[in-house]
Amino acid sequence: MRYALPILFTLTASQLVHAAPAAPCTPSRMLIVLDRSSSMNDAVATGGKSKWSIAADAIGQLATRYEKKIDLGLNVFPNPSQCAPGKTLVAPAPGAASLIAAQLLTPPPAAGNYTPMSQTLDVAADEAAMQDPSLRPSILLVTDGWQWCSPYDASTRTWPVDAIKRAGQKGIRVYVVGFGGDVDVLTLNQMASAAGTALAGCDPTGATLAAANKCYYQADSATGLNTALDMISVQVSAEICDGLDNDCDGQVDEDLVQGCANGCGAGTETCVAGAWTGCSAPAPEKEICDGKDNDCDGTTDEGCICVPSATRMCGSILGACALQRGTQGCGSDGKWGACEGGTQPGPETCNGLDDDCDGYIDNAPPATLCPGAQVCDVDGRCKPPMETGADKGGCACTVGAATHGPALPSVPLVLLLIGIAALVASRRVR
């Protein structure tokens, strides 16, 4: 009985392991297309190993390192000889390292094999195993020469560029490796550019081996070739954000972080269950009137009339209101608040002032300005109608003037008239 509990625990742990299997491995596929032209028998350096021997070793190492992460295959060209298109000798499949190594034991013939790159790329792109875009199919081309068949036709030089474009239309990416000093630099640059696998900052117009910033991978030694093949294999086998275990390490979408951005700035986001989530870029906020683009739409303080906390004078500049103007503050919503502290328009009264601040003095209806039958005089006082008038100083009549009938002439005027009459009469007598 004392052994029952440990046995039960062991069985339960085993059941738990089988209940949670590792995520299925879904590797990408890569068909290695290797130049087997006769020039591959030449040495990269004087007295060194042949390009074919170095390439065979490098591809064998690649296959051994990545056979569990990439479904690898092998195509060599020409096949069987001269200018025949390449032939796939090992179809892309997991665990193909030994099969690939076996096909690399025999070097090219000493002469007579040429370089039909374009025709071979078309054949490789038509392979049945390369037709599923979900497997991220790719071609790794390793060549030491030019597009060349005998007799050489210069018009065929850029055919491989068109072949790469056709492969791209089928969802197949092509990685280009030039090996040795006799490669067609210009065509290889254009091929890598057309494939979308060009190295960052490259110059696709470079035409000589000395040209800087090549778009393709140039290798001039065993070390250089191994480095190029490894760099390409890392890209091909890399985990991508798709909810699958692409690199076959038992984990899904692990350690995938990429840059992200919105109108507010840049940040990073992480892949979770096949989707990019959690961008750390600043999130848009409600627009407030602070001189900043808070909602990250490219416009600052839209809808704002004023800057919060700003003040200004307010109220009418006419009449009594101008004697003491008020103050108006700008609220957090960017709009002016109520006018406070100033003289406000009031009802018009008979006082010689513009009480309602409309630009006119004592201009209300008479009945509202003065009591009874009085009227508002120009001096701003209510008076009986007969006592108004600016020329009378408040008097309705002239002292000594008759109330009724025509006014009598003054004494000086009478005397003057009498004198004029006497003078006229004396002249007539003479």
C-alpha positions as CSV (number, residue, x, y, z in Angstrom):
1,M,0.0,0.0,0.0
2,R,2.9,2.4,0.7
3,Y,3.9,2.2,-3.0
4,A,0.4,3.1,-4.3
5,L,0.8,6.9,-4.0
6,P,4.1,7.2,-5.9
7,I,2.8,4.9,-8.7
8,L,-0.3,6.9,-9.0
9,F,1.8,10.1,-9.1
10,T,4.0,8.7,-11.9
11,L,1.1,7.6,-14.0
12,T,-0.6,11.0,-13.6
13,A,2.5,12.9,-14.6
14,S,2.8,10.7,-17.7
15,Q,-0.8,11.3,-18.6
16,L,-0.3,15.1,-18.2
17,V,2.7,15.0,-20.5
18,H,0.7,13.2,-23.2
19,A,-2.2,15.5,-22.6
20,A,-0.2,18.6,-23.6
21,P,1.9,17.7,-26.6
22,A,4.4,20.1,-28.1
23,A,3.1,22.4,-30.8
24,P,3.3,20.8,-34.2
25,C,6.4,21.9,-36.2
26,T,5.6,23.7,-39.4
27,P,9.0,24.5,-41.0
28,S,9.5,26.5,-44.2
29,R,10.9,25.0,-47.4
30,M,14.0,25.9,-49.2
31,L,15.3,24.4,-52.4
32,I,19.1,24.9,-52.8
33,V,19.9,25.5,-56.5
34,L,23.7,24.9,-57.0
35,D,25.7,25.9,-60.0
36,R,27.5,22.7,-61.4
37,S,29.1,24.4,-64.3
38,S,32.7,23.4,-65.2
39,S,34.1,26.6,-63.8
40,M,33.1,25.4,-60.3
41,N,36.2,23.1,-60.6
42,D,38.4,26.2,-60.4
43,A,39.9,27.3,-57.1
44,V,38.9,30.4,-55.3
45,A,42.5,31.1,-54.3
46,T,45.7,29.8,-55.8
47,G,46.4,26.3,-54.6
48,G,43.2,26.1,-52.7
49,K,40.2,23.9,-52.8
50,S,37.9,24.1,-55.8
51,K,34.7,26.1,-55.6
52,W,32.7,22.9,-56.0
53,S,34.4,21.3,-53.0
54,I,34.0,24.4,-50.8
55,A,30.3,24.7,-51.9
56,A,29.6,21.0,-51.2
57,D,31.1,21.3,-47.7
58,A,29.2,24.5,-46.9
59,I,25.9,23.1,-48.2
60,G,26.4,19.9,-46.3
61,Q,27.0,21.8,-43.1
62,L,23.9,24.0,-43.7
63,A,21.8,20.8,-44.2
64,T,23.1,19.3,-41.0
65,R,22.4,22.4,-38.9
66,Y,19.0,23.2,-40.3
67,E,17.4,19.9,-41.5
68,K,15.1,20.0,-38.4
69,K,14.1,23.7,-39.0
70,I,13.8,23.8,-42.8
71,D,12.5,21.3,-45.3
72,L,15.6,21.3,-47.5
73,G,16.0,20.1,-51.1
74,L,18.7,20.2,-53.8
75,N,18.7,21.1,-57.5
76,V,21.9,21.3,-59.5
77,F,22.4,22.8,-63.0
78,P,23.0,22.0,-65.7
79,N,21.6,18.5,-65.6
80,P,22.6,16.2,-67.0
81,S,25.1,18.4,-68.9
82,Q,26.0,21.4,-71.0
83,C,23.0,23.8,-70.9
84,A,20.2,21.6,-69.8
85,P,18.0,23.2,-67.0
86,G,18.8,22.1,-63.5
87,K,17.1,19.0,-62.0
88,T,15.8,18.6,-58.5
89,L,17.8,15.7,-57.1
90,V,16.3,15.9,-53.5
91,A,12.8,17.2,-53.0
92,P,12.4,19.6,-50.0
93,A,11.7,17.5,-46.9
94,P,12.7,17.3,-43.3
95,G,15.8,15.4,-42.4
96,A,17.3,15.5,-45.8
97,A,20.9,16.3,-44.9
98,S,22.4,12.9,-45.8
99,L,20.5,12.7,-49.1
100,I,21.8,16.1,-50.1
101,A,25.4,15.3,-49.1
102,A,25.3,12.2,-51.2
103,Q,24.4,14.2,-54.3
104,L,27.4,16.5,-53.8
105,L,30.1,13.8,-54.0
106,T,30.6,14.0,-57.8
107,P,32.2,17.2,-59.1
108,P,31.3,18.8,-62.4
109,P,33.0,17.7,-65.7
110,A,36.2,19.5,-66.5
111,A,34.6,21.3,-69.5
112,G,31.4,21.6,-71.3
113,N,29.0,22.5,-68.5
114,Y,27.5,26.0,-68.8
115,T,25.3,28.2,-66.6
116,P,21.6,28.2,-67.6
117,M,20.4,30.1,-64.5
118,S,17.2,31.4,-65.9
119,Q,15.9,28.1,-67.2
120,T,16.9,26.4,-63.9
121,L,15.1,29.0,-61.8
122,D,11.9,28.4,-63.8
123,V,12.2,24.6,-63.2
124,A,12.8,25.1,-59.5
125,A,9.8,27.4,-59.1
126,D,7.6,24.9,-60.8
127,E,8.4,22.0,-58.4
128,A,5.3,20.6,-56.8
129,A,6.7,20.9,-53.3
130,M,7.2,24.7,-53.8
131,Q,3.6,25.5,-54.6
132,D,2.2,26.0,-51.1
133,P,2.7,29.7,-50.1
134,S,1.9,28.9,-46.4
135,L,5.2,27.0,-46.2
136,R,7.1,30.1,-47.1
137,P,8.9,28.4,-50.0
138,S,12.3,29.9,-51.0
139,I,15.1,29.2,-53.4
140,L,18.8,29.5,-52.5
141,L,20.8,30.1,-55.6
142,V,24.6,29.6,-55.5
143,T,26.5,30.5,-58.7
144,D,30.0,31.4,-59.8
145,G,29.2,32.9,-63.2
146,W,26.9,34.5,-65.7
147,Q,23.8,33.4,-67.6
148,W,25.8,31.6,-70.2
149,C,25.3,28.9,-72.9
150,S,27.5,28.2,-75.8
151,P,27.6,30.1,-78.1
152,Y,27.1,33.1,-75.7
153,D,24.2,35.4,-76.5
154,A,24.5,38.8,-74.7
155,S,20.8,39.4,-75.0
156,T,20.2,36.6,-72.5
157,R,22.3,38.2,-69.8
158,T,19.3,39.5,-67.7
159,W,17.0,36.5,-68.2
160,P,17.5,35.4,-64.6
161,V,16.0,38.7,-63.4
162,D,12.8,37.8,-65.2
163,A,12.8,34.3,-63.9
164,I,13.0,35.6,-60.4
165,K,10.1,37.8,-61.0
166,R,8.1,34.8,-62.2
167,A,9.0,32.9,-59.1
168,G,7.9,35.8,-57.0
169,Q,4.5,35.8,-58.6
170,K,4.2,32.2,-57.2
171,G,5.0,33.4,-53.7
172,I,8.6,32.0,-53.9
173,R,11.5,34.2,-52.5
174,V,14.9,33.8,-54.1
175,Y,18.2,34.4,-52.2
176,V,21.2,35.0,-54.4
177,V,24.8,34.1,-53.6
178,G,27.7,34.9,-55.9
179,F,30.8,32.7,-55.3
180,G,34.2,33.7,-56.5
181,G,35.5,36.5,-58.7
182,D,33.9,35.7,-62.1
183,V,30.3,36.5,-61.2
184,D,28.0,38.9,-63.2
185,V,27.8,41.5,-60.4
186,L,25.2,43.7,-62.2
187,T,22.8,40.9,-63.0
188,L,23.1,39.4,-59.5
189,N,22.4,42.8,-58.0
190,Q,19.3,43.2,-60.1
191,M,18.2,39.6,-59.3
192,A,18.4,40.2,-55.5
193,S,16.5,43.5,-55.9
194,A,13.8,41.8,-58.0
195,A,13.5,39.0,-55.4
196,G,12.9,41.4,-52.5
197,T,15.9,39.8,-50.7
198,A,18.4,42.6,-51.4
199,L,20.8,43.5,-48.6
200,A,19.9,46.7,-46.8
201,G,21.4,49.9,-48.3
202,C,22.6,48.1,-51.4
203,D,23.3,49.7,-54.8
204,P,21.5,47.7,-57.6
205,T,23.5,49.6,-60.3
206,G,26.9,48.2,-59.2
207,A,28.5,46.3,-62.1
208,T,32.0,45.3,-60.9
209,L,33.3,43.1,-58.2
210,A,34.9,46.2,-56.5
211,A,31.5,48.0,-56.4
212,A,30.4,48.7,-52.8
213,N,27.0,47.8,-51.2
214,K,26.1,44.7,-53.3
215,C,22.5,43.6,-53.2
216,Y,23.3,39.9,-53.3
217,Y,25.6,37.8,-51.0
218,Q,29.1,37.8,-52.3
219,A,31.4,35.0,-51.0
220,D,35.1,34.7,-51.9
221,S,36.2,32.0,-49.4
222,A,35.0,29.0,-47.6
223,T,34.3,31.2,-44.5
224,G,32.5,33.8,-46.6
225,L,30.3,31.2,-48.2
226,N,29.4,29.5,-44.9
227,T,28.6,32.9,-43.4
228,A,26.3,33.8,-46.3
229,L,24.5,30.4,-46.2
230,D,24.0,30.7,-42.5
231,M,22.6,34.2,-42.7
232,I,20.1,33.1,-45.3
233,S,19.1,30.0,-43.4
234,V,18.4,32.0,-40.2
235,Q,16.0,34.2,-42.2
236,V,14.3,31.3,-43.8
237,S,13.8,29.3,-40.6
238,A,12.9,32.3,-38.4
239,E,9.8,32.2,-36.3
240,I,7.1,34.4,-37.7
241,C,3.8,35.7,-36.1
242,D,1.4,33.1,-37.4
243,G,0.5,30.9,-34.5
244,L,2.8,28.1,-35.7
245,D,6.1,26.6,-34.5
246,N,8.2,27.7,-37.6
247,D,11.6,27.0,-36.2
248,C,10.6,23.6,-34.7
249,D,11.8,24.3,-31.1
250,G,8.5,23.3,-29.5
251,Q,7.3,26.9,-29.0
252,V,4.9,29.1,-30.9
253,D,5.5,32.7,-31.7
254,E,8.2,33.0,-29.1
255,D,10.3,36.2,-28.6
256,L,8.7,38.0,-31.5
257,V,8.8,41.8,-31.1
258,Q,8.5,44.4,-33.8
259,G,8.3,48.1,-34.1
260,C,5.0,49.9,-34.3
261,A,3.8,53.5,-34.5
262,N,0.8,55.7,-34.6
263,G,0.3,59.4,-34.8
264,C,1.5,59.8,-31.2
265,G,4.9,58.2,-31.7
266,A,6.8,54.9,-32.0
267,G,6.8,51.8,-29.8
268,T,7.0,48.0,-29.9
269,E,4.4,45.2,-30.0
270,T,4.6,41.5,-29.3
271,C,3.2,38.5,-31.2
272,V,0.6,36.6,-29.2
273,A,-1.2,33.6,-30.7
274,G,-0.5,34.7,-34.2
275,A,-1.4,38.3,-33.9
276,W,0.6,41.5,-33.1
277,T,-0.7,43.1,-30.0
278,G,0.1,45.7,-27.3
279,C,1.8,48.5,-29.2
280,S,3.6,50.5,-26.6
281,A,3.4,53.8,-28.6
282,P,1.6,56.5,-26.7
283,A,-2.1,56.1,-27.1
284,P,-4.2,59.0,-28.5
285,E,-6.0,61.0,-25.8
286,K,-8.9,63.5,-25.8
287,E,-7.8,66.7,-27.3
288,I,-7.4,69.5,-24.8
289,C,-6.3,73.0,-25.4
290,D,-2.7,72.9,-24.3
291,G,-0.8,73.6,-27.4
292,K,-0.3,69.9,-28.1
293,D,-1.7,67.3,-30.5
294,N,-3.3,65.1,-27.8
295,D,-5.4,63.0,-30.1
296,C,-2.5,62.5,-32.6
297,D,-4.5,63.5,-35.6
298,G,-2.0,66.0,-36.9
299,T,-3.9,69.0,-35.7
300,T,-3.2,70.9,-32.6
301,D,-5.9,72.3,-30.3
302,E,-8.7,71.9,-32.9
303,G,-11.9,73.5,-31.7
304,C,-10.1,75.7,-29.2
305,I,-10.8,79.4,-29.3
306,C,-8.4,80.5,-26.6
307,V,-5.5,79.1,-24.5
308,P,-6.7,77.9,-21.0
309,S,-6.0,80.3,-18.1
310,A,-5.6,83.2,-20.5
311,T,-7.7,86.4,-19.6
312,R,-8.9,89.4,-21.5
313,M,-11.0,92.5,-21.0
314,C,-14.6,92.1,-21.9
315,G,-17.9,94.1,-22.0
316,S,-19.1,96.9,-24.1
317,I,-16.9,99.9,-24.9
318,L,-19.9,102.2,-25.2
319,G,-21.6,104.4,-22.7
320,A,-21.7,103.6,-19.0
321,C,-20.2,100.1,-19.7
322,A,-16.9,101.7,-20.8
323,L,-16.4,103.3,-17.4
324,Q,-15.5,99.9,-15.9
325,R,-14.9,96.9,-18.2
326,G,-14.9,93.3,-17.0
327,T,-12.5,90.4,-17.2
328,Q,-13.1,87.1,-19.0
329,G,-11.1,83.9,-18.5
330,C,-10.4,81.0,-20.9
331,G,-11.6,77.6,-19.5
332,S,-10.0,74.2,-20.0
333,D,-12.3,73.6,-22.9
334,G,-10.6,76.4,-24.8
335,K,-13.7,78.7,-24.7
336,W,-14.1,82.1,-23.1
337,G,-16.2,82.1,-19.9
338,A,-18.6,84.7,-18.6
339,C,-17.7,88.4,-18.4
340,E,-17.2,89.3,-14.7
341,G,-16.6,92.4,-12.7
342,G,-17.6,95.1,-15.3
343,T,-20.5,97.5,-15.6
344,Q,-23.3,95.8,-17.4
345,P,-25.9,97.4,-19.6
346,G,-28.9,98.7,-17.6
347,P,-32.2,100.4,-18.3
348,E,-32.0,103.8,-19.9
349,T,-32.8,106.7,-17.5
350,C,-33.0,110.4,-17.9
351,N,-29.5,111.3,-16.7
352,G,-27.5,112.4,-19.7
353,L,-25.7,109.0,-19.8
354,D,-25.9,106.0,-22.1
355,D,-27.1,103.5,-19.5
356,D,-27.9,100.6,-21.9
357,C,-24.6,101.0,-23.7
358,D,-26.1,101.2,-27.2
359,G,-24.2,104.3,-28.2
360,Y,-27.2,106.7,-27.6
361,I,-28.0,108.9,-24.6
362,D,-31.4,108.9,-23.0
363,N,-33.0,107.2,-26.0
364,A,-35.7,105.2,-24.3
365,P,-39.4,106.0,-24.9
366,P,-40.3,109.2,-23.1
367,A,-42.9,107.4,-20.9
368,T,-40.1,105.2,-19.4
369,L,-37.7,108.1,-18.8
370,C,-39.7,110.7,-16.9
371,P,-42.9,110.6,-14.8
372,G,-46.2,112.1,-15.9
373,A,-46.1,114.4,-18.9
374,Q,-42.5,115.4,-18.3
375,V,-39.9,115.0,-21.0
376,C,-36.1,114.4,-20.7
377,D,-34.2,117.5,-21.5
378,V,-30.9,117.7,-23.2
379,D,-29.2,118.3,-19.8
380,G,-30.4,115.0,-18.6
381,R,-33.3,116.2,-16.3
382,C,-37.0,115.6,-16.5
383,K,-39.0,118.8,-17.1
384,P,-42.4,120.1,-18.2
385,P,-42.6,120.3,-22.0
386,M,-42.7,124.2,-22.0
387,E,-39.4,124.3,-20.0
388,T,-37.2,122.3,-22.3
389,G,-34.7,123.6,-24.9
390,A,-31.1,124.0,-24.9
391,D,-31.3,127.8,-25.8
392,K,-33.4,128.7,-22.9
393,G,-31.4,127.3,-20.0
394,G,-34.6,125.7,-18.7
395,C,-36.9,128.7,-19.4
396,A,-39.8,128.3,-21.7
397,C,-40.1,132.1,-22.5
398,T,-38.1,135.4,-22.6
399,V,-38.5,137.7,-19.7
400,G,-40.8,140.6,-20.7
401,A,-42.2,138.8,-23.7
402,A,-45.9,138.8,-24.2
403,T,-47.7,135.7,-23.6
404,H,-50.2,136.3,-26.5
405,G,-50.1,138.4,-29.8
406,P,-47.2,139.9,-31.7
407,A,-44.3,141.2,-29.7
408,L,-43.9,145.1,-29.5
409,P,-40.8,146.7,-31.0
410,S,-38.2,147.9,-28.5
411,V,-37.8,151.7,-27.7
412,P,-34.4,152.2,-29.5
413,L,-35.9,150.8,-32.6
414,V,-38.8,153.2,-32.4
415,L,-36.5,156.2,-32.0
416,L,-34.4,155.1,-34.9
417,L,-37.4,154.9,-37.2
418,I,-38.5,158.4,-36.2
419,G,-35.1,159.9,-37.0
420,I,-35.0,158.3,-40.4
421,A,-38.5,159.6,-41.2
422,A,-37.6,163.2,-40.2
423,L,-34.4,163.2,-42.4
424,V,-36.4,162.1,-45.4
425,A,-39.0,164.8,-44.9
426,S,-36.4,167.6,-44.6
427,R,-34.9,166.7,-47.9
428,R,-38.2,166.9,-49.7
429,V,-38.7,170.5,-48.4
430,R,-35.5,171.7,-50.0
